[in-house]
Amino acid sequence: MPTLSEARLKALGSTLQQAKIDYLSLTPMADTGLAHDHVWIHRDADDWVARLPKQSQMNLPPEENLAYQAACYERASQGGHTPGLQGVLPPSESLPRGALLVEAIRGRLAELPQDLPAIADTLASLHRQPLPRHRPPLLAPTAPWQAMVEEVSLQAKWLDDAQLPSSIHLRIQQELDLLPSTLDDAAATLISFDTHPGNFLVTDEGRAILVDLEKCRYGLPGIDLAHTSLYTSTTWDLNSQAVLSLDEVIAFYRRWQTAMAATPDIVLPSVNTLIACRRATWLWSLTWCAKWRAQHLQRQDSERRGEDWSAELTDAAVIDHVRDRVEHYLSLPTIDHVHSELQCLQTAL
């Protein structure tokens, strides 16, 4: 159910009018995530969606957060598989975090495994884009693998505050210790960094549209491949859950490799790099679970500044689901399951 207050909906309507943006009506959309409220903007022309941040997952102040997200949509849409950016409503007293206006996509939720080929094509449309000379405001570390390892390590500090059993803490640390310090072929591309299957809508034509873009950066494409197909991703979303077989994961990677190879001069990452990215992405997810476990009972930030994982911001049913997923992913059987899959993929890819 929507969690958007009537006052906030009216504030959006007033702000649209002040910006001289015509619309017929506003419909709050279901609350399904931890970062945004969404409102469908019905218009005489093509409909739009307003994305109203609840927080910044990049821990940015409101104006910088909107600028970053706007850049995500502008860059990613050049590949033809994401919504186009239509406008930005700056932060104000009535909309403290502002809003992003994007093209509304009519489509169904992705279904796995049948939609994996279309999703692989969508990811390739991001990853094969030429690198721009000017990359800010998007993150563009000179050493993308080291940057990923550092981000995971920083997030891993929350393991101590998550009140996990010592056996779980030890197993996660063992996996962290398996991350290589360097990779031989760590070439950066534009990536989403948030490609779990619930972030895709599939059109009547069968095209997968990646609709949620706020963490894009120039990093390793194996991160996106992992985030789409890891157990901790395919079983995350309330409405599109599946447990992929090893053969289905391999077929997904193969489809992406084929789509990437259609562009001349593309050098595909090695198996070792893909597996390292998969382990790092999984550990990013596990350490995020620890972080959420440690923070979600805090009161929401009344000043609405940066990152905020307070459960007060999200529908109670969604919070219950997230809590269930967090506990499941931080369990020994699940950790062992993903570890085993990594070992199998190392020899099968």
N, C-alpha and C positions, 0 to 999 in steps of 0.2 A: 504494500500500500504506500501511497505518497506520504512523505513526512514534511513536505513544504507547507509552511504556515500560510494562512490566508493573507496575513499582512505582507509576507514576502512576495506572494504572488501579485498582490496589488502594487507593490513597489516595482516589480518587474514591468507590469503594465504601464505604470506612470513613466518609468525610465524609457521604455520604448517610445511612448508618445512624445516625450521631451526630445528624443533623438530623431523625431519625425520618421519613425519606422511604422508603417501601416500594418495592421493585423486585424483579423476577424475575431479570434478568440484564443485563449490560452488554456491548455490542458496539462495539469501536472502528470508526470509519468511515474510509473512504479519506482519505489526506492529499492534499488538492487545492489548498491555499492557503498563504499565508505568515503568517497572523495567528492561526489557531486550530487546535487539535485538536478533533475532534467524537466524541462517544460516544452511541450510541443506547441509551436507557434503556428496557428492556422492563418494562412494568408490567401489573397486572391491569386497571387503568383505562387511559385513553389514554396512549400512549407519549410520552416526552419526549426531547429531545436536550440533552446537556451540551456547552456551548461553553467549552473550556478555552483561555484566551489563551496564545499563544506570546510575545506582545509587545503593545504598545499602539500602533496606527497613529496615534493622536492624541497620542502621547508623554505619556501620563498615568501616574502611579503606580498600582499595582494596585487599590486600593480606589476611587479616582476613576474608573479605567477601567471597572470593573464598574458603578458608579453611572451613568456616562454611557451605557453600553450598555443598562442596564436602562431608562433613560429613553427611549432610541431605540425599544425594543420597545413600551413602554407607549404612547408617543405614536403611533407608526406603526400599531399594531394597531387603533386606532380607525377606520381606513379599511377594515378587513375583508380585507386582502390580504397580511397578514404573520403570522408565528406569534405566539401570545400568550406573554407572559412568565409562567413558572411559579414561579420562585424564584431566589435568589442565594446561592451558597456563598462566604463571605468568604475572603480570602487567609489561608493558614495555613502552617505549616512544611512540611506535606506537599503542599499545593497553593499555591505561592507567589503565583500570580496569581489564585487563586480560580476560580470557574466561574459561568456563567449557565445556567439551566435554562429551556428554551423548549419550546413545543408542537412535537411531531414532525409533519412534513408528509410525507405519502405522495404522491409524484408523480414524473413523469419530468423529465429535463433539458429546458430550453427548446430548441426547434428554430426556426431562422430561415430564411426570413422568416415562416413560417406562424404563429408565436406572437407576432409583433409587435403585432397588435391587442389581444390579452389583456394584454400587458405595458404597452401604452399606457393601458389602463383601470386597471391597478394603479397606475401612476404618478399618474394623475389622482386616484385615491383618497387618495393622500398630499397632493397639491398643492392640493386643494380643501377641505381641512380648515380650519375656523375657527382663526385664530391665538389661542393662549391668552394671557391677560394676563401670566402668569408663565412665562417661557421657559427659564430655567436648569434643569438644568445644560447643556442643549444650547446650542451657539454661536448667538448671535442678534445679529450685528453691525448697528449702526445704518445702515451703508452697505454692503449685501451685495456690490455689484459691486466696490467698492474693496477689500473684504476678500478677495475671490477673486483679484483682481490682485495684491494683496500676498502672498497665499499662494503663487501661482505664482512671483512674483519672488524670494521667499525660497528656494523650492526650486531656482530656477534658479542659485543660487550653487554648486550641486553640479556644474554644467557644467564648471567649471574643474578639478575633481578626478576627472572621469569618463574622462580620457584619450581624448577624442574627437578625430577629425580636425578640423582647423581649418575645413574646408568645412562640416562638420555643425554645429559650434558657431556659425558665422556664419549659417547658414540658420535655426537655431532663434532666434537673436537677432533676425533680420529679422521672424520671425513674432511674437515678443514685442513688437516695436516697433509692430505693427499693432493691438495691443489699445487700444481707446479708453479715455481717462482717466475718462469719465463715461458713463452711460446715462440716457436720459430717462425710461424706464419700468422701473426696477429694483425692482419690488415683490417682497417676500419671501414665501415659503410654506415649509411643512415639506418638506424634501427629504432624500433618502437620501445623496447624494454618492458612492454606490458601486453603480451599477446596471448593471454589465456583464452580459450575458445569462447568464453562468454562475452568477449569484446568484439565479436564478429556478427554481422548480419548477412544473410545470404539472399540475394535478390531473386526475382522470378527467372532471370536469365542464368542463374547459377553462379554469379560473381560474389565472392566473399568480400565484404566491405569492413575494414577495421575502423570502428567508430569511436573508440576511446583513445585519444592521443594526448598525453600530458607529460610523458617521461622521455620523449625521443632524444636521441643523442647520436654521436658518431662513435660507434663501438663495434663489437664483434657480432656478425650475423648469427653465429651459433647460439647466442643468448636468446634471440627470438625463436629459433627452431626449438630450443629446449623449453622455453616458457609455453609454447603451444602444446607440446606433446608429453611433458612430464606428468607422472601420476598426480603430483600436487597441483597441477594446472587443470587437467582434464576432469578431475573430480571436485573442482573448486566451486563452480557456478551452480546456483540452485536449479537452473533450468536446462542446462546442457552438460550432463555428466556422463562419462564413459571411462572404462578402463581399457586402454589400448593394448593389443598384443604386441609382441616384439616385431612380428612381421609388419604390422600396421605402422609402427614407428619407423621402421626401415624404409617402407614404401613412401612415407611422408618426406623423409630426408632425400630419397632418390628423386622424387618429383621436384623438390626445390632445386636440387643440383641440375636437373634437366632444364628447368626454367631459367636458371642463372646462366647456363652454358649457351643459351641463345644469344647472349650479348658478347660480341668479340672482346678478346683481351681480358676476360674475367678469369681470375685465378681462384679456384675454389679452396676453402680451408681443408686441411688434412683431417683424417679421422682423429688423431690425437688432439687437435685443436677443438673439434666438435665435441669430443667427450669431455675435455676440460671445461668448455663452456657449459655443457649440460650439468656437470657436477657443481660448478660455481653458481649457476642459476638456481639449482635445487637448494644449495646452501643459503643463497640469498633469501629464498622463500622460507626456509626453516628459521633463519635468524630473524626474519620479519615476524614470523609467528611468535617467537620469543618476545620480540619488542611489543607486539600488540598485546600479548598476554600480560606484560608488565604495565602497560599504559592505559588499557581501554576502560578501566574503572575510574579514571581521573575525571574531574569536572571539565567541561568544555572551556576553551579559551574565550573569555568574555571579550577580549580585544580582537579576536579573529585575525591573528597575524600569520603564522606559518603552518607547520605540521600540527595535526590535532587528531588523535585516534580515539577520542572520547566516545563511548557508546551512546552518549546523549544525542549525538548528531544523526543517528541512523535508526531506522525502524527496528523495533525489538526483535521481530522475526528474523531479520537479516543478521542482527548481532548474535542471536542464538545459533544460526547456521554457521557464522564465522567461528564462533567459539567451538562448535562441534568439529569443524574442519581443522582448526588449530590443534586441538587435543589429539585428533587422529593423526595428523602429520608429524606431531612430536612424540609419537609412540614407537617403541622398538620394532614391532612387526612392519610398520610402514617404512621406517628408515632402512630396515634390512631388505625390504622389497625393492626399493629404488636403488639401493647399492647393488643388488644382484642384477638388476636390469642394466645398470651402467657397465658391469663386467661383461655381460652378454653382448651389448652393443659394441664394445671395444673390438671384438673379434668379428662381428657380423656386418658392420657398416663397410 
